[in-house]
Amino acid sequence: MVEASSTFKAAHGTGADWGTAAKACLDGLGDLPNGANLGLLYATDALADDLASILTFLRETTRIETWAGSVGVGIASGGREFYDQPAVAVLIGALPADSFRLFGPLGAPAIDGGAAAAAKGTWQRDRQPVFAIAHGDPRNRHIERLVADVAGETGTYLVGGLTSSRSAFPQIADSVTDGGLSGVSFAPELPVATGLSQGCSPIGAAHVISEAVENTILSLDDRPALEVLQEELGAVLMRDPRQIDGDIHVAFLVTGSDTGDYLVRNLTALDAESGSVSVNGPVACGERALFCRRDEAAAREDLQRMIAAVKKRAGGVPKAGVYFSCVARGRHLFGPDSQELGLLRRELGDIPLVGFFGNGEICNDRLYGYTGVLALFH
């Protein structure tokens, strides 16, 4: 049994290249907490090809051996968001010995138990962690299954995101890797509170998928799916489908959720001839789905609700936090000048907090879209 005490410190740095950004981040950290033994590292995709150099520099200068992290089109530190420039954000933890362990990278689904067995090593069996920070590669076609299998087989609540990048897609799991799912698990004695905030609001009521093939919804409630969409959006919007591109989505209700939870998927095609609607993911008959719209006001309200709920569960002032948001949120939904992260800072105070904007958000055993996922150490 470890003692549930821990200390955190966070900093960020920017510059013309990886060296100046990493040095600025290190300077921002100042004196490290006594016993610092874990680092989370996030860098903008401008530094994707330099991540190994950044990791080596930070490991040698801090003497911290264990690191996890990834890159994003945008990263977060404190109350600020960084895009389109070389930027580095780091969260350093001084945690009790044997209270955390890296896992992965896991590259194949646990169809034969392989990925789950690899994630559930000796330490996991002995410590039985209930929480982990996870990073995934969106190019891996099995990534959604990997998240579900690892969480289910290990009994671990995963929080994290999928790498977003306009170049390479590296992750950090002690060394730089890519292609799968990796992260760091924490012993249950380290208290954590988590929450998820939606970025899309429902347009109409939920419907039952009555006919579907692969990623195409043919009918909802025994009516052509496109007819239902037209009815809920109205004739004006449907005259020009380009008006709904990137704004209207399909949400699949999570079975058994008592909070109205749903998984948002992008619309990929509307077929007037067949009356079908296609999305970027598999669909099945019997699932419940609804149409939803990206909505800044609703997203802002839901984010405030989620922060308040997580803060209440954490109790007192959190020691540190991690936040994973969708690339379609941040400046694209909340506006410029770090408004999304600024809202977190106003509600949580000036706590050590880092994260990134990903190609998908991981919460528990599912892969989400257009959401924000928060975890607070307390």
C-alpha positions as CSV (number, residue, x, y, z in Angstrom):
1,M,0.0,0.0,0.0
2,V,1.4,3.3,-1.1
3,E,0.8,6.6,0.7
4,A,-1.5,8.8,-1.3
5,S,0.7,11.9,-1.3
6,S,2.0,13.6,-4.4
7,T,3.3,16.9,-5.7
8,F,3.0,18.4,-9.2
9,K,4.5,21.3,-11.1
10,A,3.8,22.4,-14.7
11,A,5.3,24.8,-17.3
12,H,5.4,25.6,-21.0
13,G,7.8,27.1,-23.4
14,T,7.8,28.5,-26.9
15,G,10.6,29.4,-29.3
16,A,11.9,29.4,-32.9
17,D,12.9,25.8,-32.6
18,W,12.7,22.8,-30.3
19,G,15.8,23.7,-28.3
20,T,14.6,27.2,-27.4
21,A,11.1,25.9,-26.6
22,A,12.3,23.1,-24.4
23,K,14.8,25.4,-22.6
24,A,12.0,27.9,-22.0
25,C,9.8,25.2,-20.6
26,L,12.6,23.9,-18.3
27,D,13.3,27.4,-17.1
28,G,9.6,27.8,-16.3
29,L,9.6,24.7,-14.1
30,G,12.3,26.1,-11.9
31,D,13.2,23.9,-9.0
32,L,11.6,20.5,-9.4
33,P,9.6,18.9,-6.6
34,N,11.7,16.7,-4.3
35,G,11.5,13.1,-5.6
36,A,10.2,14.1,-9.1
37,N,9.8,10.8,-10.9
38,L,7.2,11.2,-13.7
39,G,6.9,13.6,-16.6
40,L,4.0,14.2,-19.0
41,L,5.2,15.9,-22.2
42,Y,3.0,17.5,-24.9
43,A,4.4,19.4,-27.9
44,T,2.7,21.0,-30.9
45,D,2.9,19.2,-34.2
46,A,5.5,21.8,-35.4
47,L,7.9,19.8,-33.2
48,A,6.7,16.3,-34.1
49,D,9.9,15.4,-35.8
50,D,11.9,16.7,-32.8
51,L,10.1,14.9,-30.0
52,A,12.9,12.5,-29.4
53,S,15.4,15.3,-29.0
54,I,13.1,17.1,-26.6
55,L,12.6,14.0,-24.6
56,T,16.3,13.3,-24.4
57,F,17.0,16.9,-23.3
58,L,14.4,16.9,-20.6
59,R,15.4,13.5,-19.3
60,E,19.0,14.5,-19.0
61,T,18.4,17.8,-17.4
62,T,15.7,16.8,-15.0
63,R,17.0,13.3,-14.2
64,I,13.5,12.0,-14.5
65,E,13.5,8.6,-16.3
66,T,9.8,7.9,-16.9
67,W,7.9,9.9,-19.5
68,A,4.6,9.7,-21.4
69,G,3.0,12.1,-23.9
70,S,2.2,12.9,-27.4
71,V,1.9,15.8,-29.9
72,G,-1.2,17.8,-31.0
73,V,-2.2,20.5,-33.5
74,G,-2.7,22.5,-30.3
75,I,-1.5,22.0,-26.8
76,A,-2.6,23.3,-23.4
77,S,-0.8,24.6,-20.4
78,G,-2.4,26.4,-17.5
79,G,-5.0,28.7,-19.0
80,R,-3.3,29.0,-22.4
81,E,-3.6,27.3,-25.8
82,F,-0.8,27.1,-28.3
83,Y,-1.2,26.5,-32.0
84,D,0.9,27.0,-35.2
85,Q,4.2,27.5,-33.4
86,P,6.9,25.4,-31.7
87,A,5.6,24.9,-28.1
88,V,6.2,22.4,-25.3
89,A,4.1,21.8,-22.1
90,V,5.3,19.6,-19.2
91,L,3.6,18.3,-16.0
92,I,6.1,16.9,-13.5
93,G,5.0,14.7,-10.7
94,A,6.7,13.6,-7.5
95,L,4.7,10.4,-6.7
96,P,5.0,7.6,-4.2
97,A,7.3,4.8,-5.3
98,D,5.5,2.1,-7.2
99,S,2.3,4.2,-7.6
100,F,2.4,4.3,-11.4
101,R,3.6,2.3,-14.4
102,L,3.8,2.9,-18.2
103,F,2.0,0.6,-20.6
104,G,2.2,0.1,-24.4
105,P,2.5,0.8,-27.1
106,L,-0.2,-1.7,-27.9
107,G,-0.8,-2.1,-31.6
108,A,-3.4,-4.8,-32.2
109,P,-6.8,-5.4,-30.7
110,A,-7.3,-8.0,-28.0
111,I,-9.1,-10.4,-30.2
112,D,-7.0,-13.2,-28.9
113,G,-6.4,-11.5,-25.5
114,G,-3.0,-10.2,-26.7
115,A,-3.3,-6.4,-26.2
116,A,-5.2,-6.7,-22.9
117,A,-2.7,-9.3,-21.6
118,A,0.2,-6.9,-22.6
119,A,-1.5,-4.1,-20.7
120,K,-2.2,-6.2,-17.7
121,G,1.3,-7.1,-16.6
122,T,2.5,-8.1,-13.1
123,W,2.4,-4.5,-11.7
124,Q,-1.2,-4.1,-13.0
125,R,-2.3,-7.3,-11.5
126,D,-0.7,-6.5,-8.2
127,R,-1.7,-2.8,-8.0
128,Q,-5.1,-3.1,-9.8
129,P,-5.0,0.5,-11.1
130,V,-8.4,2.2,-11.6
131,F,-7.2,5.2,-13.7
132,A,-4.8,5.7,-16.6
133,I,-3.8,8.5,-19.0
134,A,-3.8,7.1,-22.5
135,H,-2.6,8.3,-25.9
136,G,-3.6,6.7,-29.2
137,D,-2.7,6.8,-32.8
138,P,-5.8,7.7,-35.0
139,R,-4.2,5.9,-38.0
140,N,-4.6,2.6,-36.2
141,R,-7.9,1.1,-37.5
142,H,-8.3,-0.9,-34.3
143,I,-7.8,2.0,-31.9
144,E,-11.5,2.1,-30.8
145,R,-11.4,-1.6,-30.1
146,L,-8.0,-1.3,-28.3
147,V,-9.4,1.4,-26.0
148,A,-12.5,-0.7,-25.1
149,D,-10.5,-3.9,-24.7
150,V,-7.7,-2.5,-22.5
151,A,-10.2,-0.6,-20.3
152,G,-12.4,-3.6,-20.0
153,E,-9.8,-6.3,-19.4
154,T,-7.7,-4.3,-16.9
155,G,-10.7,-2.6,-15.1
156,T,-9.0,0.8,-15.7
157,Y,-10.8,4.1,-16.4
158,L,-8.9,5.7,-19.3
159,V,-8.6,9.4,-19.9
160,G,-6.7,10.9,-22.9
161,G,-6.7,11.5,-26.6
162,L,-5.6,10.5,-30.0
163,T,-2.6,12.3,-31.5
164,S,-3.4,15.1,-33.9
165,S,-0.8,16.2,-36.4
166,R,-0.1,17.6,-39.8
167,S,3.1,15.6,-40.1
168,A,4.2,12.7,-37.9
169,F,2.1,11.0,-35.1
170,P,4.6,10.3,-32.3
171,Q,3.7,9.2,-28.8
172,I,6.0,8.9,-25.7
173,A,6.1,5.7,-23.6
174,D,9.6,6.1,-22.2
175,S,10.8,6.4,-25.7
176,V,9.2,7.8,-28.9
177,T,6.9,5.4,-30.6
178,D,3.7,5.5,-32.7
179,G,1.0,3.3,-34.1
180,G,-0.9,2.1,-31.1
181,L,-2.2,2.9,-27.6
182,S,0.2,3.8,-24.7
183,G,0.1,5.7,-21.5
184,V,0.6,5.5,-17.7
185,S,-1.5,3.8,-15.1
186,F,-1.9,5.0,-11.5
187,A,-2.4,3.0,-8.3
188,P,-5.8,3.4,-6.8
189,E,-4.4,5.2,-3.7
190,L,-3.8,8.3,-5.9
191,P,-7.2,9.9,-5.9
192,V,-8.5,11.3,-9.2
193,A,-11.8,12.8,-10.3
194,T,-12.8,12.8,-14.0
195,G,-15.5,14.3,-16.2
196,L,-16.6,14.7,-19.9
197,S,-18.1,17.7,-21.6
198,Q,-20.0,17.5,-24.9
199,G,-19.5,20.0,-27.7
200,C,-22.6,19.3,-29.7
201,S,-26.3,19.8,-28.7
202,P,-29.2,17.6,-29.9
203,I,-31.4,18.9,-32.6
204,G,-34.4,16.6,-32.2
205,A,-35.4,13.4,-30.3
206,A,-33.6,10.1,-30.3
207,H,-34.5,7.5,-33.0
208,V,-34.0,3.8,-33.3
209,I,-31.9,2.7,-36.2
210,S,-34.2,0.3,-38.0
211,E,-32.0,-0.6,-41.0
212,A,-28.2,-0.1,-41.5
213,V,-25.3,-1.5,-43.5
214,E,-21.8,-1.0,-42.3
215,N,-21.4,2.8,-41.8
216,T,-24.7,3.8,-43.5
217,I,-28.0,4.4,-41.8
218,L,-30.8,3.5,-44.2
219,S,-33.8,4.1,-41.9
220,L,-34.7,5.6,-38.5
221,D,-37.9,4.5,-36.9
222,D,-38.8,2.7,-40.1
223,R,-38.5,5.9,-42.1
224,P,-35.7,6.9,-44.6
225,A,-32.9,8.4,-42.5
226,L,-32.5,11.4,-44.8
227,E,-36.2,12.2,-44.5
228,V,-35.9,12.4,-40.8
229,L,-32.9,14.7,-41.0
230,Q,-34.7,16.9,-43.5
231,E,-37.6,17.2,-41.2
232,E,-35.5,18.1,-38.2
233,L,-33.3,20.6,-40.0
234,G,-36.0,22.2,-42.1
235,A,-36.2,22.9,-45.8
236,V,-34.0,26.0,-45.8
237,L,-30.9,24.2,-44.6
238,M,-31.4,21.1,-46.7
239,R,-31.6,23.0,-50.0
240,D,-27.9,23.3,-49.8
241,P,-26.2,20.4,-48.0
242,R,-22.9,22.3,-48.0
243,Q,-24.4,24.5,-45.2
244,I,-24.5,21.5,-42.9
245,D,-21.0,20.2,-43.7
246,G,-19.0,20.1,-40.5
247,D,-21.8,21.5,-38.4
248,I,-24.4,18.7,-38.2
249,H,-23.4,15.3,-36.9
250,V,-25.0,12.0,-35.7
251,A,-24.8,11.1,-32.0
252,F,-25.2,7.5,-30.8
253,L,-26.7,7.2,-27.3
254,V,-24.5,5.2,-24.8
255,T,-26.5,2.2,-23.6
256,G,-26.9,2.2,-19.8
257,S,-25.8,5.8,-19.3
258,D,-27.7,7.7,-16.7
259,T,-26.4,11.1,-17.9
260,G,-27.7,11.0,-21.5
261,D,-24.2,10.3,-22.7
262,Y,-23.6,10.0,-26.5
263,L,-20.9,9.4,-29.0
264,V,-20.7,12.0,-31.9
265,R,-19.7,10.8,-35.4
266,N,-19.2,13.0,-38.5
267,L,-21.6,12.9,-41.4
268,T,-19.8,11.6,-44.5
269,A,-22.6,11.3,-47.1
270,L,-26.2,12.1,-47.8
271,D,-27.8,9.9,-50.5
272,A,-31.1,11.4,-51.9
273,E,-31.7,8.3,-54.1
274,S,-31.6,5.8,-51.2
275,G,-32.6,8.2,-48.5
276,S,-29.6,7.1,-46.4
277,V,-27.1,8.9,-44.2
278,S,-23.5,7.8,-43.8
279,V,-21.1,8.4,-40.9
280,N,-17.4,7.8,-40.1
281,G,-17.9,4.7,-38.1
282,P,-19.9,1.5,-37.9
283,V,-23.6,1.5,-37.1
284,A,-26.0,-1.3,-36.2
285,C,-29.7,-1.9,-36.1
286,G,-31.3,-1.3,-32.8
287,E,-28.9,1.5,-31.8
288,R,-30.4,4.8,-30.7
289,A,-29.2,7.9,-32.5
290,L,-30.0,11.5,-32.8
291,F,-28.8,14.4,-35.0
292,C,-26.8,17.2,-33.3
293,R,-25.2,20.5,-34.0
294,R,-21.9,22.1,-32.9
295,D,-23.0,24.8,-30.5
296,E,-20.7,27.2,-28.7
297,A,-23.2,28.4,-26.1
298,A,-24.2,24.9,-25.2
299,A,-20.6,23.7,-25.2
300,R,-19.6,26.5,-22.9
301,E,-22.5,25.8,-20.5
302,D,-21.7,22.1,-20.5
303,L,-18.0,22.7,-19.9
304,Q,-18.8,24.9,-16.8
305,R,-21.2,22.2,-15.6
306,M,-18.6,19.5,-16.0
307,I,-15.8,21.5,-14.3
308,A,-18.0,22.3,-11.3
309,A,-19.0,18.6,-10.9
310,V,-15.4,17.3,-11.1
311,K,-14.2,20.0,-8.8
312,K,-16.8,19.1,-6.3
313,R,-15.9,15.4,-6.4
314,A,-12.2,16.3,-6.0
315,G,-12.9,18.4,-2.9
316,G,-10.8,21.4,-2.1
317,V,-8.1,22.7,-4.4
318,P,-6.9,20.1,-6.9
319,K,-3.2,19.3,-6.9
320,A,-3.0,19.1,-10.8
321,G,-5.0,18.3,-13.8
322,V,-4.9,17.0,-17.4
323,Y,-7.3,18.1,-20.1
324,F,-7.9,16.6,-23.5
325,S,-10.0,18.4,-26.0
326,C,-11.1,18.0,-29.7
327,V,-9.2,19.8,-32.4
328,A,-12.7,21.1,-33.5
329,R,-13.1,22.8,-30.1
330,G,-10.6,25.3,-28.7
331,R,-10.2,28.3,-31.1
332,H,-12.6,26.7,-33.6
333,L,-15.6,26.6,-31.2
334,F,-14.8,28.8,-28.2
335,G,-13.0,31.5,-30.1
336,P,-9.4,32.9,-30.0
337,D,-7.3,33.9,-27.1
338,S,-7.4,30.6,-25.3
339,Q,-11.1,30.9,-24.2
340,E,-11.6,27.2,-23.6
341,L,-8.6,26.9,-21.3
342,G,-9.2,30.3,-19.8
343,L,-12.6,29.0,-18.7
344,L,-10.9,26.0,-17.0
345,R,-8.5,28.3,-15.2
346,R,-11.2,30.7,-14.0
347,E,-13.1,27.7,-12.5
348,L,-10.2,25.7,-11.2
349,G,-7.7,28.4,-10.2
350,D,-4.0,28.4,-11.2
351,I,-3.3,24.7,-10.8
352,P,-0.6,22.8,-12.7
353,L,-2.5,21.6,-15.8
354,V,-1.5,20.4,-19.3
355,G,-3.0,18.6,-22.2
356,F,-3.6,18.7,-26.0
357,F,-6.2,19.0,-28.7
358,G,-6.6,15.6,-30.3
359,N,-8.2,13.6,-33.1
360,G,-10.5,11.9,-30.7
361,E,-11.0,11.9,-26.9
362,I,-10.7,8.9,-24.7
363,C,-13.0,8.6,-21.6
364,N,-13.3,5.3,-19.7
365,D,-13.7,2.6,-22.4
366,R,-14.9,4.7,-25.3
367,L,-13.6,7.0,-28.0
368,Y,-15.4,10.3,-28.3
369,G,-15.5,13.3,-30.6
370,Y,-16.1,17.0,-30.1
371,T,-15.7,16.6,-26.3
372,G,-13.5,17.8,-23.5
373,V,-12.2,15.3,-21.0
374,L,-10.8,16.5,-17.6
375,A,-9.0,14.6,-14.8
376,L,-8.0,16.2,-11.5
377,F,-5.5,14.8,-9.1
378,H,-6.5,15.7,-5.5
